[in-house]
Amino acid sequence: MINFLLPSWVSNILHQPLLANKYTDADFAALKQKLSKFTIPNPLVSIVIPAWNEEEGILHTLLSLADTETAYPTELIVVDNNSTDGTAKLLQRLGICTLFESRQGIGHARTLGLQKAKGKYILTADSDTLYPSGWVTAMTKALIEGTAEQVHCVHGSYSFLPGANTPRWLYAFYEMLSAVVKRKTEKTQPYLNVLGFNCGLVRQNGIDVNGYDIPVQRTFRGNAGETDGPAIEDGMMAMRLQEAGGKIKAVASAGARVWTSDRRLQIDGGFYRALLLRLKKHLYKHK
C-alpha cells in the first residue's frame, strides 16, 4: 500500500534532531541501550550498513532500527568507508560494531560487511533510510520460507520521505507509476528491483558469486543520470545470484516497506527531471 501521508512512526523520527550535538548524554545512553540488542555472539541475521560521512544523517536510521521487534537474533554492522566527519566517533559512542574499509566505493564496503558478518542471512540497509519495527522479521521470514524453492535474495518496497521542494503526495504518485514498471520487470528481470537499502540474501550464496565485485565502484552520492540497474553493486549481486540458480522474491508485506530520502532524485535534478529521466529509460530501453 502506498501512503499519501507519513505513518506516525516515521513522523516521530523525523521530529527528532539529526545532529548529535542536539542530544543529551541521557538521550545517547538510552539509544545505546536500545541498540545493545544487536550486540550478540551468535546472530542468525546481520544488518549491514555502508556509511561515508553520515554524521548528519545516520542517527535517524539508528533510531528506527532501535525500535526493531523480532525473534530472530540479529547483529548490526556499520562499515565506515573513509568518513572524514564525525561518523566513526558517533558510532563508537553508541557502541555499534563498526568496520573500516579503506577502498572507496559502496561495493567494497558491502563486501567487507558480507565477509565479516556472522549471520546466515544478510539484510542490507542504508544510512539515509528509516526501517519499520517489523522489517527484520518480514525480510528474514521470506528468506527462511523460500529455502525449499531456492530463494537466495529478497527485496522489499520503499517510499520517499518528503523533500524540501517536494511534498509527500507527489512522491506517492511517482511510486504508483514506479510500481507498474516494477511489476513488469519482476517477471523477467527481478534483479532490477533489488536496491541495497532494502535487500536480503543468504550470506554464503552472496560470497559464492562474489556479487559486489564490479569493475567500476559506485560512489555514495553517485553521479546524476545513473539509472542502470545491474551496473550498480546491489543489482549486480542479485543478477549473479539469479544466474547461479537462485530465485529473487519480492516481499509485499507492510513490514518490508522502508522510507528513504529523496537524495538520489535531487542529484538527478529534482523530482520532475528525475521522473523524465526514468521515463525515457523505460520507454526507450529496447530501441
C-alpha positions, 0 to 999 in steps of 0.5 A, a space after each residue: 500500500 502506498 501512503 499519501 501521508 507519513 505513518 506516525 512512526 516515521 513522523 516521530 523520527 523525523 521530529 527528532 534532531 539529526 545532529 548529535 550535538 542536539 542530544 543529551 548524554 541521557 538521550 545517547 545512553 538510552 539509544 545505546 541501550 536500545 541498540 545493545 540488542 544487536 550486540 550478540 555472539 551468535 546472530 542468525 541475521 546481520 544488518 549491514 550498513 555502508 556509511 561515508 560521512 553520515 554524521 548528519 544523517 545516520 542517527 535517524 536510521 539508528 533510531 528506527 532500527 532501535 525500535 526493531 521487534 523480532 525473534 530472530 537474533 540479529 547483529 548490526 554492522 556499520 562499515 565506515 568507508 573513509 568518513 572524514 566527519 564525525 561518523 566513526 566517533 558517533 558510532 563508537 559512542 553508541 557502541 555499534 560494531 563498526 568496520 573500516 574499509 579503506 577502498 572507496 566505493 559502496 561495493 567494497 564496503 558491502 563486501 567487507 560487511 558480507 565477509 565479516 558478518 556472522 549471520 546466515 542471512 544478510 539484510 542490507 540497509 542504508 544510512 539515509 533510510 528509516 526501517 519499520 519495527 517489523 522489517 527484520 522479521 518480514 525480510 528474514 521470514 521470506 528468506 527462511 520460507 523460500 529455502 525449499 524453492 531456492 530463494 537466495 535474495 529478497 527485496 522489499 518496497 520503499 517510499 520517499 520521505 518528503 523533500 524540501 521542494 517536494 511534498 509527500 503526495 507527489 512522491 506517492 504518485 511517482 511510486 504508483 507509476 514506479 510500481 507498474 514498471 516494477 511489476 513488469 520487470 519482476 517477471 523477467 528481470 527481478 534483479 532490477 528491483 533489488 536496491 541495497 537499502 532494502 535487500 536480503 540474501 543468504 550470506 554464503 550464496 552472496 560470497 559464492 558469486 562474489 556479487 559486489 565485485 564490479 569493475 567500476 565502484 559506485 560512489 555514495 552520492 553517485 553521479 546524476 543520470 545513473 539509472 542502470 540497474 545491474 551496473 550498480 553493486 546491489 543489482 549486480 549481486 542479485 543478477 549473479 545470484 539469479 544466474 547461479 540458480 537462485 530465485 529473487 522474491 519480492 516481499 509485499 508485506 507492510 513490514 518490508 516497506 522502508 522510507 528513504 530520502 529523496 537524495 538520489 532524485 535531487 542529484 538527478 535534478 529534482 523530482 520532475 527531471 528525475 521522473 523524465 529521466 526514468 521515463 525515457 529509460 523505460 520507454 526507450 530501453 529496447 530501441 
